[in-house]
Amino acid sequence: MTLSTLWFLIIGLLFAIFVFMEGFDFGVGMSTQLIAHDQQEREAIMSSIGPHWDGNETWLVTAGGAMFAALPIWYASLFSTYYYLLMLVLVSLIIRGVSFEFTKHAETKFGKKLWMWTFFCGSFFAPFLLVMMLTSMIQGVPLNANGDAIGLGFFDVVNWLSLVGGVAGVLLSLVHGLNFLRLRMEGPIRDRARQLNKVLYPILFAGEVVFALLVIFQTDFFTKKPVSTTIIILFIVLFSLLGYYGVLKDREGWSFVGSGLSLSTVIVLIFNGMFPRVMIGTNGNSISIANAANSHYTLTVMTIVACILVPIILIYFIWSYTLFTKRINPKDNTVKY
């Protein structure tokens, strides 16, 4: 395996970790307007991810940084092609982030409600736009010999697969967030999260069927890699079934793991289908991993640094999550010991 291929896999792993960790943050943000009955409950729900949300977002920053350093041609082509979508993702993440502080310091009921709705909107649009971009990318875009998008039309970005992908990203994140709340909350919020997921999972299964059909007809994944693509899609469904089983049997841990792995496996599907390409050109000008890679020396240094720093970061994340395992009492927004 070449270093450029290794870094393609590392970037895929970073994106998979990001959607697992940040996916439940997005879902928790959406749940503030779906299962909370008053401002007190909304603030208690928000506090469940208070210690984690900014750390979880660093996985996206790390993935983007790794892409920039290891496969710069991919970074340049992707960010120039989807500049407007990525700017909207960034705006969604910003308004979502500031909502934590502005909700806390708002002095009027209107102000608190306003920033809670901002929190909801940021949590909704960030996964929708991000997955919409990814599912548009795997259909291919018109590229010139330099890897620049040429003649990119509105319907190259906004189409049935990208819209269904965006909705699927939102739904998977919401389900994942509700499963997280069942782990972190006590009282009626936990019960409401379970009841809502009993409704959402059948919808999710129907959406996964539609998504699979669109992948078959609007990408070349099944043409180039029929076996691995089929297996990965089956794993997405299997992990969703695991999450649904956990909801029906009130097994919170199974539910959370199942929904998180469903999200991560979508990233596996995308990276598996693209390999060995990083940008799929509809006019034959696809960008391969080898063409997008930085120098061998740069990749070697990056690999050495990653081997040192990644274990330290993982140890920190595991330690930080072990500090916040107790359930939150929504009545007074305190942790129950």
C-alpha positions, -999 to +999 in steps of 0.1 A: +000+000+000+014+034-010+014+063+015-011+083-006-036+054-004-029+051+033-038+088+037-069+084+016-080+057+041-071+079+070-091+108+057-121+084+052-116+072+088-116+108+101-148+115+083-164+083+097-153+093+132-167+128+127-202+116+116-203+091+145-193+117+171-209+149+156-239+130+143-255+127+177-247+163+184-267+173+154-295+150+165-295+164+200-298+199+185-328+189+164-345+171+193-347+204+213-377+214+192-391+179+188-393+163+222-387+191+247-419+206+262-404+238+277-373+260+278-360+242+308-360+209+291-345+224+259-316+238+280-311+204+297-310+187+264-284+212+251-263+207+282-260+170+274-235+178+246-221+209+262-187+193+271-183+175+238-197+193+208-167+215+200-143+186+204-163+165+181-162+191+154-124+190+154-126+156+136-140+175+106-113+201+108-087+174+111-101+156+080-100+188+060-064+195+072-053+160+063-069+163+029-051+197+023-017+183+034-018+148+019-040+151-012-040+189-020-053+185-056-084+168-041-088+195-015-085+223-042-110+206-066-135+197-039-135+230-022-137+250-054-164+229-069-187+229-038-176+264-025-212+276-019-224+244-002-193+243+021-198+280+030-234+272+040-222+242+061-197+266+078-224+291+085-246+264+100-218+252+123-211+288+133-247+298+142-250+264+160-218+270+180-227+306+191-262+294+202-247+277+232-233+310+246-261+333+234-288+310+248-271+310+282-267+348+283-300+359+267-320+380+292-354+376+277-377+347+269-378+358+232-340+358+231-337+323+245-363+310+221-346+327+192-312+312+199-328+278+206-343+279+171-309+290+157-294+259+175-321+237+158-316+252+123-278+249+125-281+213+137-305+205+108-288+222+079-252+212+087-258+174+081-283+180+053-258+202+033-227+181+041-243+148+030-259+165+001-225+176-011-210+141-006-238+124-025-236+149-053-198+143-055-201+105-060-224+111-091-195+128-108-189+164-119-176+179-151-139+185-147-112+198-170-076+184-172-066+206-142-093+192-119-114+223-121-152+221-124-164+233-157-200+239-166-213+227-132-251+231-133-276+235-105-290+200-111-254+185-109-255+195-073-293+194-064-308+162-077-328+132-064-297+114-050-282+144-033-316+155-018-324+120-006-288+118+008-293+150+026-326+139+042-310+106+051-281+124+068-306+145+088-327+114+097-297+093+107-283+121+128-317+126+146-320+090+154-285+089+166-291+120+188-322+105+203-303+073+212-276+095+228-303+113+249-316+079+261-281+074+275-277+108+291-311+119+303-335+107+329-372+111+332-398+118+305-373+131+279-357+097+278-391+080+272-401+105+245-368+100+227-375+062+226-411+067+214-400+090+186-374+066+174-400+039+172-417+060+146-385+072+128-368+038+123-395+024+099-392+057+079-354+053+079-356+017+065-378+030+036-353+058+030-324+034+029-342+014+002-347+045-019-311+056-013-298+022-024-318+023-056-305+058-064-270+047-058-275+018-082-289+040-110-271+073-105-235+062-096-211+037-110-206+020-077-224-012-086-208-012-121-173-010-108-176-027-074-208-047-072-197-071-044-182-046-019-209-020-025-237-046-019-219-058+013-215-023+027-252-014+020-262-045+038-241-035+067-258-001+068-292-019+070-278-044+096-265-016+119-299+002+115-317-030+125-293-033+155-303+003+166-340-005+161-337-037+182-321-016+209-351+008+208-377-020+209-359-038+237-349-006+255-312-014+251-297+020+250-261+010+243-271-012+214-292+016+199-264+042+202-238+019+187-261+008+159-271+043+148-236+056+150-222+027+129-250+033+103-237+068+099-201+058+097-208+030+072-223+056+048-189+072+047-173+038+041-197+033+011-187+066-004-149+062+000-151+025-012-170+036-043-147+065-052-114+045-047-089+049-064-105+082-074-109+112-052-130+132-077-152+115-103-153+133-136-183+129-158-162+137-189-133+112-182-112+136-163-114+119-129-087+127-103-069+097-089-053+093-055-019+092-071-025+124-091-038+142-061-011+132-036+016+154-021+053+144-022+066+112-007+086+131+018+056+151+030+035+120+034+063+102+053+066+131+078+028+133+082+026+095+088+052+097+116+034+127+133+001+109+130+014+078+147+025+099+176-004+123+180-035+102+171-032+078+201-028+108+224-059+124+210-079+092+212-068+087+249-080+123+256-114+117+240-120+085+258-110+101+291-132+132+285-163+110+278-157+089+309-161+121+330-196+127+318-214+093+320-241+102+346-276+111+336-289+146+336-320+156+356-340+179+333-359+194+362-329+213+375-303+206+348-280+188+371-262+155+369-275+127+391-249+108+410 
